[in-house]
Amino acid sequence: MTAMFELILQGITLGGLYGVIGAGLALTFGVLRVVNLSHGELITIGAFIAVGVTALAPSLPLVAVVVLACAACAALGGLLQVAFVERAMAFRDPMVPMLVTFGIAVILRNLLVESAGADLRGLNVGGLAQASLQLGPVTIGALPVVTLGIAVIVFGGLASVIRHTQFGREVRALSDRPDIAALMGIRVARVHIKVAALAAGLAALAGILLAMRASVSPYSGVSYLLIAFEVVVLGGLGSTRGAFAAGVLLGVTQVASAWWDSNAGLLYVHLVFFAILVVRAMSGRLS
């Protein structure tokens, strides 16, 4: 029972990270109705910015590093929205913005390789990486618990912003009926830019949390994008609340399958995703 409880805790902490990975993509699809294929590259760029800031200013507090990296990635996301994605969204065919974001992903990946190299990078968090917490008979790492706490704060903050702010009301209106929202005076393009910037900032935060746990490379974006898609689809297209629950499900699945089969990797995570899609298709509920 102790081992099972420890596995569940580890899965929940990993699931919180998976939820953050999918949060930005869920927000983008829920409001912009764009399948952003550059989301994985934004995650990777956020991690590399944090690593670069740490190398340039080793004495800078970790919180400041996180804020700077998220802000820089948010600015990049907003700029890409203005320059490319917003124009592509003017076409009625949803394939156009999706292909544009695919091109952006390829360009960002190659620019990252050219500027930072293809080596693996990690973010040094000092003693936090080795620290542990004792919860009764169970010992769990402090860093996963911190990651879970950040995930809870992120999703709680998103829910609060969307429910209780003017920006949140505009986001809900655009998500439900963008045509009527525009008629009511909402500046659609401006809200789109804000949403894209927020999604990119969340992607950067996910990348930083990943770099704290393991090494990342400029080519890691594809695998992160796959996890993000699974989280978004399982949680409900466009649902940030569902993304957290789906992340926890996938995290628990990965940890449990690693205990059962150490060579499985993400195999059972993908199988669970596929099985749920099959059940939804048979029941007529695809989201």
N, C-alpha and C positions, 0 to 999 in steps of 0.2 A: 504493500500500500504506500509506503514511503517513497519507493522508486517511482510508482505511478504518479503520485502527487508531484514529485519533482519534474517528471516528464511533462505533465500538464502545465506547470508553471513556466518551464522553459519554452513550451510551445506558445503560450499566451504572450510572453515577452517578445518572441520572434514574430508572432502574428501582429503585434502592435507596430513593429517596423514595416511589415508587409502592408499594413493599412496605410501608413504614411506614404509608402511608395506609390500606392494607387490613388491617394487622395487628390493630387493635382490633376490626374487624368480624369477622374470622376467629375471634378469641378468643370474641367474644360468641356467634356462631352455634355454634361448636364445643362450648361448655359450656352456655349458656343455651338453645340451640335457638331463638333469637329473631332475626328479621331486623330489625335496628335501623335504621330509616329516619331516625333523628336523628343518625346517625354523622357525616354531612357537616356538620351544624350544630355539633357538638362540635368538629370540626376548625377551623371558622371562629371559634368562640368562643375556642379556645385561642390562635389567632393574634391576635385582638383584645385578649385579656387581656395578652399579651406586649407588644403595642404600647402599651397603656395604662400598664402598669407602667414601661416605658421612658420614656414621656412624664412620668410623675409623679416618677420617680427616675432621671434621666439618668446619674448616676454609678454606678448599680448594675451590677455585672458581668453579662455576658450569661448566664453559667451560672446565676446566681441568678435572673435573669428567667425562664429556661427552667424552673427548678425550681418557682418560684412559680406560673407559668401552668399547668404540668402538675398540680401539687397542687390548685389551685383547680378545674380541670376534672375531676380525679378525684373531688373532693368532690361536684361537681355530678352526675357520673355515678352515684355511689353513692346520692345523695339521690333522684334520679329513679327508680332501681331500687327503693328502699324505698317511695317514695310511689305509684308508678304501675305500673311494669313487672312487679314481683313479683306484684302483685294480678292483673294481666292474665294472667300465666302460669298462674294457678290454673285458667283455662278450658282445656279440652282442645283447642279450636279454635286453631291457630297464627295464624289471621288476627287474633285479638283483640289479642295483644301487638304484632303488626306495625302494626295500625291505631292503637294507642295511641302507639307511637313516631312514627308519621306525624303525629299531633296534637301531640306534643311538639316535633317538628321545626318545624312551622308556628309554634307559640308562641315557641320560641327565636329563630327568624329574625326575627319581628316585634318581639320585645323588644330584639334586638340593633340593629335599624334605629332603634327609638324611642330607645334610650339612646346609641348611637354614631353614628347617621347612616348614610347610604348611600354615603358617599365611599369610594374605594379607599384602603387603608392598606398600608404596608410596614414592615418591621423593619430599621432601620439597623444594619448590622454593621461599619461602618467600613471599614478597608482590606481586610478579608477579601473583600469583594465584588469588588474589582478585582485582588486578588492572583492569581498563577498559578504553576503548577508545571511544570517542564520534565522530561519523562520521555523521555529520548533525543531523537528528532526531533519528539516530540509535545508541544505545549503545552496544558495543561488548567487550568481555573479551580480555585483552591484551595477555594472554597465547595462546588462539587459533590463534590470529593474528601472534604471534611469531612462532607458529607451522607451519602455512601456509608459512611464510617467509622462514623457514628452508627447507620446502618441495620444494619450488621454487628453492632455492639455490642448493639443492641436485640434482634435475632433470636437472637444467641448467648445473651444474658441470659435471654430467654424460654425457650429450650430448656433452659438450666441450671436455671431455677426449676421448670419443669414436671417435669424428670427427677429432681432431687435434693433437693427440699424437701417438707415435709409438705403445704404448700399445693398444690404440684404434684401430689402423690399424690391429694389430694382432688379436684383439677380433673380428673385422668385418670379417676378413679372416676365422677364425675358425668357426664363426657362419654360413657363407655361404658355404664354401667347406673345411672342416677340412682335407680331404685327400690331396688336392692340397696345402693347407697351410703347411702341414708337409713336402711335397716335396720341397717347397720353402725355407726351413731352419728354419721355426718357431718352437721353442721348445714348443711343445704342452702341455706337462705335467706342465711346468713352468707357462704358461699362465693360465692353469686350476687352479693352486694353487692361483695365483693372483686374479682370478675371484672369487673363493670360499671365499678368505679372504675379498675381497671387499663386496661381498654379505652378509657375516656374520657381517661385520662392519655396513652395512646399516640396518641389522636386529637389531643390538644392539641400533642404533640410534632410530629406531621405538619403541623399548622397553622403552627407556628412555623417549621419548615423551609421551608414554602411561602412564608411572609411574608418570609423572608430572600432568596428567589430572585426573587419577583415580588410584585405588589400583590394583596391580597385584599379582597373586599367581603362584606357580610352575605348576599348572594345567591349566593356561590360554593359553598355547601354542596352544592347539587344536582349540580354537575359533579364535585366530589370524591367524592360518594357513588357516582356512576356508575363512576368509576375504581376505587373500593374494591370494588364488586360484581364488576367484571371480574377484579380481582386474586384475590378470594376464590373465584370460580367456577372460574377457570383453575387456581388452585393446589390446588384440592380443598376442598370445603366444610368449614370448621373447621380446616384445616391451616395453622398459622403458617409452617412451613418451606416449604410450597408457595407461600404468599403472596409470599415473597421471590423465588423463582424466577419466578413469574408477573409480578411487578413488573419484574424485569430484562427479561423478554421484551417486555413492553409498552413499556418505556423505550427499548430498542434499536429497536423498530419505529417509535416516534414520531420518534426522531432520524434514522433512515435515511430515513423517508418525507419528513421536512422537507427533507433534502438533495435528494431526488428531486423533490418538489413542495412548494414553500414555502408554498402556499396551502391545503395539505391539512388542517392542524390535527391533530385527533385522528381524522380519517376512517379512516386505515389501521389505527390502533390498534383501532377498533371493528370494522373488517372482519376483522382477524386473530382477534379474539375470536369473531366470528360464525362464521368458517370453522372454528375449533377446535371450537366447539359442534356444528356440522354433522357434522364427522368423528366426534366422540364419539357423537352420536346414531345415525349409520350403523353404528358399531361396537358399539353397545349399552352404551357406557361414558359416563355423563353426568357423572361427577365424578372 
